[in-house]
Amino acid sequence: DTVSVRPRGRRPVGTRRTMAAAQARPVILHVYEFTTIGERTNAALRSLDLGVYHTGVEVSGVEYSFNDAGVFRTRPRAVSMGPDAACRHTAAITVGTHRGTANDVAGAVNALKTGDFAPGTSLTT
């Protein structure tokens, strides 16, 4: 008999758990208005077609966003939920479709985490 040995807990390459299926996934831009300073500021800036907003991009039921701590992931619209929510959800806009695997999305997000959107990056300087 032939016995194959692999590291504990690992499946052979090509099995269902290691290979994410490539498929079309909608990409949704979520727009939020800050509930404290944002509403007053945006009321003043609206006549100039300007505003201060927070955004997140949703792919495969996960929302990716950015703050001074870097790129983070949440449930869609989670930043606008709860009694202490800092934002109010104002729009969900389908901006396109990602054709590929969930691993492709994770790879792109991980690249952002170490690049221009690494922790400590300032949005205003």
N, C-alpha and C positions, 0 to 999 in steps of 0.2 A: 504494500500500500504506500501511496505517496501522501505525505502530510505537508501542508503549507503552513508556514509560520509567519505571523504578522504581529506588529505591536498590539498590545492589549487595547481593546476599545476601538480599533481602527478597522474599517471595512476595506475590501479590495477596491482599487480605483475602478471607476465606471459603474459602481452600484448606485442604486437610487438615492441614497443619502448623501453621497459625495458629489453627485452631478446634478446641479439645479437645471431644470428644463428651461430652454430658451423660449420666450414667448413675448407677445406684445403686452406692455404694461402702460396704462395711462400715467402721465406726469402732470401733477396738479400743483399749481401755485396757490398757497394760502396766504391771504393778506390780513393783517391785524392792525388795529389802531390801538395805541397805548391808552389805557383808561384814565390815567392821571394827567400828565403833561400833554400827551398826544391830542386829546380831544380839543383842548383850548388852543394849542399851537396850530393844529390843523384847521380849526375854524378861522384863524387869522390868515393862514397861508392859502386857503382854498381859492381865494380870489386871484391868486397868482399861479394857479394850477400846480401848487406844490403841497407837500405834506411830509409827515414823519411817521413811518410805518415799520412794522416788523413783518418779515415774510418767512415762509417755510416751504419746502418742496416735498411733496408726497409721491413716493413710488412704492408700489406693492404694500400699501397699508402702513407704511412707516413714514413719518415726517422728519425731514432733516432741516436743521436751521443752524444759526451762528450767533454767538454772543461773545463777550470778552473772554469767556473761558474756552472758546474754540467752537468747533462743529459738534453738535449734539443731535440725538435722535429721540423722538417722542411718539406717542400715539397721535394720529391726526387731530388737530384742534385742541390738544391737551393744554397748550399755553393759555387758552381762553376759558378754561373750565375751573370751577371751584370759587369759593367766596373771596379768595385773595388773588384772583386772576389779574395779571398786569396788562392784559390785552383783551380786546373785543374782536372777534372774528368778523371781518367785513366782506370777504369775497373768497370764492374758490374758483380758480380759472384753469381749465384744462389747456396746457400749453403745448402738448405733443404726446408722443408715444415713445417709450424706450423699448427697443427690440433687443433682447438679450437675456442673460441670466441674472438672478438675484446676486450672484457672486460678482458680476460685472458692476452692479450698482455699489456693492460694498467696497470694491476696489477703488472706484472713483471717489467715494466718500473718504476712504482712508487716505488717499492722496491729498485731498483737501485738508485733512487734519494735520498734515505735516508741512504743508506749503503756506500759501498766503493767508490761510484761515486757521493757523495754529493758535493755541492759547496765548493770550497776551497781545494779540493783534488789535489795534485800535481802528474803529470804523471812521473816526473823525480826524485822524492825523495822517 
